[in-house]
């Protein structure tokens, strides 16, 4: 089978092969076809179903984006504790105005 892809897709596939994600272009295209067929089989509603927080965390852990899941926040701790930082000296806007003169 011969397929013709837009240059940006072809470069992306070549990059994935060169980086070691796939052993060949054929392997990359086979995986792309499997993903396409799976999404067609599941239907459009399955593709739009939002992930739960636990599902998202599991996927991020599996993909390596997260090393571990942070513990849930303590309900006794206030969600937002903001304390402004005191800065001494001239305001930045005054410094900029003086520098432009």
Phi and psi restraints in degrees (value plus and minus 20) as a CYANA .aco file:
   2 UNK   PHI    -135.1   -95.1
   2 UNK   PSI     110.8   150.8
   3 UNK   PHI    -145.5  -105.5
   3 UNK   PSI     133.8   173.8
   4 UNK   PHI    -140.5  -100.5
   4 UNK   PSI     102.4   142.4
   5 UNK   PHI    -132.8   -92.8
   5 UNK   PSI     134.4   174.4
   6 UNK   PHI     -80.8   -40.8
   6 UNK   PSI     132.0   172.0
   7 UNK   PHI     -77.8   -37.8
   7 UNK   PSI     -58.0   -18.0
   8 UNK   PHI     -84.7   -44.7
   8 UNK   PSI     -59.6   -19.6
   9 UNK   PHI     -88.3   -48.3
   9 UNK   PSI     -61.2   -21.2
  10 UNK   PHI     -81.5   -41.5
  10 UNK   PSI     -62.5   -22.5
  11 UNK   PHI     -84.6   -44.6
  11 UNK   PSI     -59.3   -19.3
  12 UNK   PHI     -84.2   -44.2
  12 UNK   PSI     -61.4   -21.4
  13 UNK   PHI     -87.5   -47.5
  13 UNK   PSI     -63.7   -23.7
  14 UNK   PHI     -80.2   -40.2
  14 UNK   PSI     -60.6   -20.6
  15 UNK   PHI     -84.0   -44.0
  15 UNK   PSI     -61.6   -21.6
  16 UNK   PHI     -83.8   -43.8
  16 UNK   PSI     -57.3   -17.3
  17 UNK   PHI     -89.2   -49.2
  17 UNK   PSI     -65.9   -25.9
  18 UNK   PHI     -85.4   -45.4
  18 UNK   PSI     -51.2   -11.2
  19 UNK   PHI    -100.4   -60.4
  19 UNK   PSI     -25.2    14.8
  20 UNK   PHI      75.5   115.5
  20 UNK   PSI     -17.3    22.7
  21 UNK   PHI     -87.4   -47.4
  21 UNK   PSI     -50.8   -10.8
  22 UNK   PHI    -154.2  -114.2
  22 UNK   PSI     130.4   170.4
  23 UNK   PHI    -100.7   -60.7
  23 UNK   PSI     -40.8    -0.8
  24 UNK   PHI    -177.3  -137.3
  24 UNK   PSI     147.5   187.5
  25 UNK   PHI     -83.2   -43.2
  25 UNK   PSI     -56.6   -16.6
  26 UNK   PHI     -80.6   -40.6
  26 UNK   PSI     -62.0   -22.0
  27 UNK   PHI     -83.6   -43.6
  27 UNK   PSI     -61.5   -21.5
  28 UNK   PHI     -84.2   -44.2
  28 UNK   PSI     -63.3   -23.3
  29 UNK   PHI     -89.5   -49.5
  29 UNK   PSI     -54.9   -14.9
  30 UNK   PHI     -83.7   -43.7
  30 UNK   PSI     -62.1   -22.1
  31 UNK   PHI     -84.6   -44.6
  31 UNK   PSI     -60.2   -20.2
  32 UNK   PHI     -82.2   -42.2
  32 UNK   PSI     -61.3   -21.3
  33 UNK   PHI     -86.0   -46.0
  33 UNK   PSI     -61.1   -21.1
  34 UNK   PHI     -80.1   -40.1
  34 UNK   PSI     -64.7   -24.7
  35 UNK   PHI     -83.5   -43.5
  35 UNK   PSI     -60.6   -20.6
  36 UNK   PHI     -83.0   -43.0
  36 UNK   PSI     -68.1   -28.1
  37 UNK   PHI     -83.6   -43.6
  37 UNK   PSI     -58.3   -18.3
  38 UNK   PHI     -84.6   -44.6
  38 UNK   PSI     -62.8   -22.8
  39 UNK   PHI     -87.6   -47.6
  39 UNK   PSI     -55.0   -15.0
  40 UNK   PHI     -88.5   -48.5
  40 UNK   PSI     -57.8   -17.8
  41 UNK   PHI     -87.1   -47.1
  41 UNK   PSI     -61.0   -21.0
  42 UNK   PHI     -93.1   -53.1
  42 UNK   PSI     -44.0    -4.0
  43 UNK   PHI      69.4   109.4
  43 UNK   PSI     146.7   186.7
  44 UNK   PHI     -87.7   -47.7
  44 UNK   PSI     -49.5    -9.5
  45 UNK   PHI     -87.1   -47.1
  45 UNK   PSI     -56.2   -16.2
  46 UNK   PHI     -86.7   -46.7
  46 UNK   PSI     -54.7   -14.7
  47 UNK   PHI     -89.7   -49.7
  47 UNK   PSI     -47.8    -7.8
  48 UNK   PHI    -112.0   -72.0
  48 UNK   PSI     -28.0    12.0
  49 UNK   PHI     -85.5   -45.5
  49 UNK   PSI     102.4   142.4
  50 UNK   PHI     -90.5   -50.5
  50 UNK   PSI     129.1   169.1
  51 UNK   PHI    -100.6   -60.6
  51 UNK   PSI     128.0   168.0
  52 UNK   PHI     -96.9   -56.9
  52 UNK   PSI     146.3   186.3
  53 UNK   PHI     -81.6   -41.6
  53 UNK   PSI     -59.0   -19.0
  54 UNK   PHI     -86.8   -46.8
  54 UNK   PSI     -59.7   -19.7
  55 UNK   PHI     -84.6   -44.6
  55 UNK   PSI     -62.0   -22.0
  56 UNK   PHI     -82.4   -42.4
  56 UNK   PSI     -66.0   -26.0
  57 UNK   PHI     -81.4   -41.4
  57 UNK   PSI     -61.6   -21.6
  58 UNK   PHI     -82.7   -42.7
  58 UNK   PSI     -63.8   -23.8
  59 UNK   PHI     -84.8   -44.8
  59 UNK   PSI     -59.7   -19.7
  60 UNK   PHI     -86.9   -46.9
  60 UNK   PSI     -56.2   -16.2
  61 UNK   PHI     -86.5   -46.5
  61 UNK   PSI     -65.7   -25.7
  62 UNK   PHI     -83.0   -43.0
  62 UNK   PSI     -57.0   -17.0
  63 UNK   PHI    -100.7   -60.7
  63 UNK   PSI     -32.9     7.1
  64 UNK   PHI      72.4   112.4
  64 UNK   PSI     -17.3    22.7
  65 UNK   PHI     -91.2   -51.2
  65 UNK   PSI     -49.3    -9.3
  66 UNK   PHI    -137.8   -97.8
  66 UNK   PSI     118.9   158.9
  67 UNK   PHI    -105.0   -65.0
  67 UNK   PSI     -52.9   -12.9
  68 UNK   PHI    -176.9  -136.9
  68 UNK   PSI     141.7   181.7
  69 UNK   PHI    -111.8   -71.8
  69 UNK   PSI     107.3   147.3
  70 UNK   PHI     -85.9   -45.9
  70 UNK   PSI     129.7   169.7
  71 UNK   PHI     -87.1   -47.1
  71 UNK   PSI     133.1   173.1
  72 UNK   PHI     -84.3   -44.3
  72 UNK   PSI     131.1   171.1
  73 UNK   PHI     -86.1   -46.1
  73 UNK   PSI     128.8   168.8
  74 UNK   PHI     -95.7   -55.7
  74 UNK   PSI     104.0   144.0
  75 UNK   PHI     -81.9   -41.9
  75 UNK   PSI     -42.3    -2.3
  76 UNK   PHI     -96.5   -56.5
  76 UNK   PSI     -40.5    -0.5
  77 UNK   PHI    -106.4   -66.4
  77 UNK   PSI     114.3   154.3
  78 UNK   PHI     -82.7   -42.7
  78 UNK   PSI     121.3   161.3
  79 UNK   PHI     -85.5   -45.5
  79 UNK   PSI     -51.2   -11.2
  80 UNK   PHI    -154.3  -114.3
  80 UNK   PSI      87.8   127.8
  81 UNK   PHI    -140.1  -100.1
  81 UNK   PSI      81.9   121.9
  82 UNK   PHI    -132.0   -92.0
  82 UNK   PSI     109.5   149.5
  83 UNK   PHI    -149.8  -109.8
  83 UNK   PSI      96.9   136.9
  84 UNK   PHI     -84.9   -44.9
  84 UNK   PSI     129.7   169.7
  85 UNK   PHI    -111.6   -71.6
  85 UNK   PSI     108.8   148.8
  86 UNK   PHI    -101.9   -61.9
  86 UNK   PSI     109.9   149.9
  87 UNK   PHI    -138.7   -98.7
  87 UNK   PSI     111.4   151.4
  88 UNK   PHI    -118.4   -78.4
  88 UNK   PSI     130.4   170.4
  89 UNK   PHI      92.6   132.6
  89 UNK   PSI    -191.9  -151.9
  90 UNK   PHI     -95.6   -55.6
  90 UNK   PSI     121.0   161.0
  91 UNK   PHI     -81.2   -41.2
  91 UNK   PSI     128.3   168.3
  92 UNK   PHI     -77.9   -37.9
  92 UNK   PSI     -59.9   -19.9
  93 UNK   PHI     -81.1   -41.1
  93 UNK   PSI     -58.8   -18.8
  94 UNK   PHI     -86.8   -46.8
  94 UNK   PSI     -57.8   -17.8
  95 UNK   PHI     -83.3   -43.3
  95 UNK   PSI     -63.5   -23.5
  96 UNK   PHI     -85.6   -45.6
  96 UNK   PSI     -64.3   -24.3
  97 UNK   PHI     -81.8   -41.8
  97 UNK   PSI     -65.3   -25.3
  98 UNK   PHI     -83.1   -43.1
  98 UNK   PSI     -59.0   -19.0
  99 UNK   PHI     -88.7   -48.7
  99 UNK   PSI     -49.2    -9.2
 100 UNK   PHI    -101.4   -61.4
 100 UNK   PSI     -34.1     5.9
